[in-house]
Amino acid sequence: MADPRFHEAVACFNNGAWYDAHDLFEELWHESSGMMRPLLQGILQLAVAQLHHERGNRRGATILTGEGLGRLRRCPDQALGLDLLALRNQASRWLQLLQAEQFSDCLPPPQLRPASGGSPA
């Protein structure tokens, strides 16, 4: 995606600026159509889930991680220059621990990694 907001949103996500990442991905989501909509919404929901987790809202983190993951499961493994398979795997692990109430802060938050062969486009 050539929109500079996308690259800024990815950077915010990867730096743990969850609120800013959500805002940027939401702007893009409102302007998107087709396959892009659930993909962008899934990512922004993961960002909000992390914000809930930071604020001690395990229930909100669990719900939004599950919703975001559900949307991302319908997306290809690589899209927008991102490795969505890795993101889904990370989010799945978070969700398992949140649901089991065995969550540990030692698990790193999900990251938006470049798809093999490139950087987020």
C-alpha positions in Angstrom: 0.0 0.0 0.0 1.5 3.3 -1.1 -0.4 5.4 1.4 2.2 6.9 3.9 -0.4 6.4 6.7 0.0 2.7 6.2 3.7 2.8 6.8 3.2 5.1 9.8 0.5 2.7 11.2 2.8 -0.3 10.8 5.6 1.6 12.6 3.2 2.6 15.4 2.0 -1.0 15.8 5.5 -2.4 16.0 6.6 0.3 18.5 3.7 -0.4 20.8 1.9 2.9 20.1 -1.4 1.0 20.0 -3.7 4.0 20.1 -2.0 5.7 17.3 -1.8 2.5 15.3 -5.5 2.0 15.8 -6.3 5.5 14.6 -4.3 5.2 11.5 -5.5 1.8 10.6 -9.1 2.9 11.2 -8.7 5.8 8.8 -7.4 3.4 6.1 -10.2 0.9 6.9 -12.9 3.5 6.4 -11.5 4.3 3.0 -11.0 0.6 1.9 -13.1 -2.0 0.2 -12.9 -5.6 -0.7 -10.3 -7.9 0.9 -8.6 -4.8 2.4 -11.4 -4.1 4.9 -11.3 -7.2 7.0 -7.5 -7.2 6.9 -7.2 -3.6 8.2 -10.0 -4.1 10.7 -8.3 -7.3 12.0 -5.0 -5.4 12.5 -6.6 -2.5 14.2 -8.5 -4.8 16.5 -5.2 -6.4 17.6 -3.9 -2.9 18.3 -6.9 -2.1 20.5 -6.5 -5.5 22.2 -3.0 -4.6 23.2 -4.2 -1.3 24.5 -6.8 -3.1 26.6 -4.1 -5.5 27.9 -1.8 -2.6 28.9 -4.7 -1.1 30.8 -5.4 -4.3 32.7 -8.6 -5.2 30.8 -8.1 -8.9 30.1 -11.7 -9.4 29.0 -11.5 -6.6 26.4 -8.0 -7.9 25.3 -9.4 -11.4 24.9 -12.5 -10.3 22.9 -10.7 -8.0 20.5 -7.8 -10.5 20.0 -10.3 -13.1 19.0 -12.3 -10.8 16.7 -9.1 -9.5 15.0 -7.8 -13.0 14.6 -11.1 -14.2 13.1 -10.9 -11.5 10.5 -7.3 -12.2 9.7 -7.9 -15.9 9.3 -9.9 -15.1 6.2 -7.0 -13.2 4.6 -4.1 -14.6 2.6 -0.9 -15.5 4.4 0.8 -12.5 2.8 -0.9 -9.2 1.9 0.0 -5.6 1.8 3.6 -6.7 2.1 3.0 -8.2 5.5 3.5 -11.7 6.8 0.0 -12.4 8.0 0.7 -16.0 8.8 3.2 -14.9 11.5 0.8 -12.3 12.8 -2.0 -14.9 13.1 0.3 -17.3 14.9 1.4 -14.6 17.4 -2.2 -13.5 18.0 -3.3 -17.1 18.4 -0.7 -17.6 21.2 -1.9 -14.4 22.9 -5.5 -15.5 22.7 -4.7 -19.0 24.1 -2.9 -17.5 27.1 -5.6 -14.8 27.7 -8.4 -17.4 27.6 -6.5 -19.7 30.0 -5.9 -16.8 32.3 -2.3 -17.8 32.4 -1.0 -14.7 30.7 2.5 -13.6 31.3 4.1 -10.3 30.3 7.1 -12.2 29.0 5.2 -12.9 25.7 6.2 -10.2 23.2 3.3 -8.4 21.6 2.4 -9.2 18.0 4.5 -7.5 15.3 3.8 -6.7 11.7 6.7 -8.3 9.9 7.4 -7.9 6.2 6.3 -10.7 3.9 9.2 -12.8 2.6 10.9 -11.0 -0.2 10.0 -7.5 0.8 9.0 -4.8 3.1 5.4 -3.6 3.8 4.2 -1.9 0.7 
